[in-house]
Amino acid sequence: MTMTIMKRFLQEESGQDLVEYALLLALVVLAAVSGVGVFGVNILGTWTSLHGAVSGYLGS
């Protein structure tokens, strides 16, 4: 009886799609976080440069 239950459990595929979507979502989130980390430094440098150029005109 235990062997029959174990075979049915191993052949069950109803939750497989959910796991695949969760892994895909985790991969997309990881890529987005890495992109922000890489480009964040460049954006900060550009923003600082822009602030320095504009601050003279605005009187700040």
GUDO-423402 format. One record per residue (C-alpha): x, y, z; residue in one letter. Coordinates in steps of 0.05 Angstrom, whole numbers, plus 32768, in hexadecimal, padded with zeros to 4 digits. Each point is the difference from the previous one (the first is absolute). Layout:
@east=X north=Y up=Z code=A;
...
This chain:
@east=8000 north=8000 up=8000 code=M;
@east=8038 north=8031 up=8011 code=T;
@east=8022 north=7FF1 up=7FBE code=M;
@east=7FC0 north=8010 up=7FDA code=T;
@east=7FF8 north=8042 up=8023 code=I;
@east=8049 north=8011 up=7FF3 code=M;
@east=7FF9 north=7FF0 up=7FB5 code=K;
@east=7FC2 north=802C up=7FFA code=R;
@east=8023 north=8038 up=8024 code=F;
@east=803D north=7FFD up=7FD1 code=L;
@east=7FD4 north=7FFF up=7FC2 code=Q;
@east=7FD5 north=803A up=8016 code=E;
@east=800E north=803F up=7FD6 code=E;
@east=7FC9 north=8030 up=8016 code=S;
@east=802F north=802F up=8025 code=G;
@east=8038 north=7FFF up=7FCE code=Q;
@east=7FE7 north=803D up=7FD9 code=D;
@east=7FFE north=802A up=803E code=L;
@east=8048 north=7FEF up=8012 code=V;
@east=8017 north=8010 up=7FB9 code=E;
@east=7FDE north=8044 up=8001 code=Y;
@east=801E north=800F up=8045 code=A;
@east=8046 north=7FEF up=7FE7 code=L;
@east=7FF5 north=802B up=7FC2 code=L;
@east=7FE8 north=803A up=802B code=L;
@east=803D north=7FF8 up=802E code=A;
@east=802E north=8002 up=7FC3 code=L;
@east=7FDF north=8040 up=7FE6 code=V;
@east=8004 north=8021 up=8044 code=V;
@east=8049 north=7FED up=8006 code=L;
@east=800F north=801D up=7FBC code=A;
@east=7FDB north=8041 up=8011 code=A;
@east=8025 north=8008 up=8042 code=V;
@east=8043 north=7FF4 up=7FDE code=S;
@east=7FEF north=8033 up=7FCB code=G;
@east=7FEF north=8034 up=8033 code=V;
@east=8040 north=7FF2 up=8025 code=G;
@east=802B north=8007 up=7FC1 code=V;
@east=7FDD north=803C up=7FE2 code=F;
@east=7FF2 north=8022 up=8042 code=G;
@east=8047 north=8019 up=8007 code=V;
@east=7FFF north=801D up=7FBA code=N;
@east=7FBD north=8022 up=800C code=I;
@east=8018 north=801D up=8042 code=L;
@east=803D north=801D up=7FDD code=G;
@east=7FD5 north=801F up=7FC9 code=T;
@east=7FCF north=801C up=8032 code=W;
@east=8039 north=801F up=8029 code=T;
@east=801E north=801F up=7FC2 code=S;
@east=7FBC north=801B up=7FEA code=L;
@east=7FF3 north=801C up=8045 code=H;
@east=8043 north=8024 up=7FFF code=G;
@east=7FF2 north=801E up=7FBC code=A;
@east=7FB9 north=8017 up=8011 code=V;
@east=800D north=8019 up=8046 code=S;
@east=8024 north=803D up=7FE7 code=G;
@east=7FC3 north=8015 up=7FD7 code=Y;
@east=7FCE north=7FF3 up=8038 code=L;
@east=8028 north=8022 up=8036 code=G;
@east=8004 north=7FC2 up=802C code=S;
